[in-house]
């Protein structure tokens, strides 16, 4: 494990599968990996906090993450 990689990320089901997680034609395959991941919730939270604009993180594609954030902001105002 690299010192720059958080521990939760090293436990991710997608570790070493960036080709799947960032391929827009393989979103369903990426989400299937997330469905069995022990750290999917932590991953989704990290993606939202870091404003990740690409890839599937925690079972959510970029557009889905953006929609979630917009919905939370609307409910908070």
C-alpha positions in Angstrom: 0.0 0.0 0.0 1.3 3.4 -0.9 1.4 6.0 2.0 -0.7 8.3 -0.1 -3.6 5.8 -0.5 -6.0 5.9 2.4 -6.6 2.5 4.2 -10.2 2.4 3.2 -9.2 2.7 -0.5 -6.8 -0.1 -0.3 -9.7 -2.3 0.9 -11.9 -1.4 -2.1 -13.3 -4.1 -4.3 -12.1 -2.0 -7.3 -8.5 -1.8 -6.3 -6.5 -2.1 -9.4 -9.5 -1.9 -11.7 -9.4 1.7 -12.8 -10.0 0.7 -16.4 -13.5 -0.5 -15.4 -14.3 2.3 -13.0 -13.5 5.1 -15.4 -14.9 3.7 -18.6 -18.3 5.3 -19.5 -19.2 2.2 -21.5 -18.8 0.0 -18.5 -20.8 1.8 -15.8 -23.0 -1.2 -15.1 -19.9 -3.4 -14.6 -18.4 -0.8 -12.3 -21.5 -0.6 -10.3 -21.5 -4.4 -9.9 -18.1 -4.1 -8.4 -19.3 -1.4 -6.0 -22.3 -3.6 -5.0 -19.9 -6.1 -3.3 -17.5 -3.5 -2.0 -17.0 -3.3 1.8 -16.1 0.4 1.6 -18.6 1.7 -1.0 -20.3 4.2 1.3 -16.9 5.7 2.4 -15.9 5.8 -1.3 -19.1 7.7 -2.3 -18.6 10.2 0.5 -15.0 10.7 -0.5 -16.0 11.3 -4.1 -18.6 13.9 -3.1 -16.1 15.7 -0.7 -13.4 15.8 -3.4 -15.8 16.8 -6.2 -14.8 13.8 -8.3 -16.1 14.6 -11.8 -15.3 11.2 -13.4 -15.8 7.6 -12.8 -18.0 5.4 -10.6 -17.4 5.9 -6.9 -19.3 4.0 -4.3 -21.8 2.8 -6.8 -22.6 6.3 -8.2 -21.6 7.7 -11.6 -20.6 11.4 -11.7 -24.0 12.7 -12.8 -25.7 10.7 -10.1 -23.4 12.1 -7.4 -24.1 15.6 -8.7 -27.8 15.0 -8.5 -27.5 13.7 -4.9 -25.6 16.8 -3.9 -28.1 19.1 -5.6 -30.9 17.4 -3.8 -29.2 17.7 -0.4 -28.5 21.4 -1.0 -32.2 22.0 -2.0 -33.5 20.3 1.2 -31.0 22.2 3.4 -32.1 25.6 2.1 
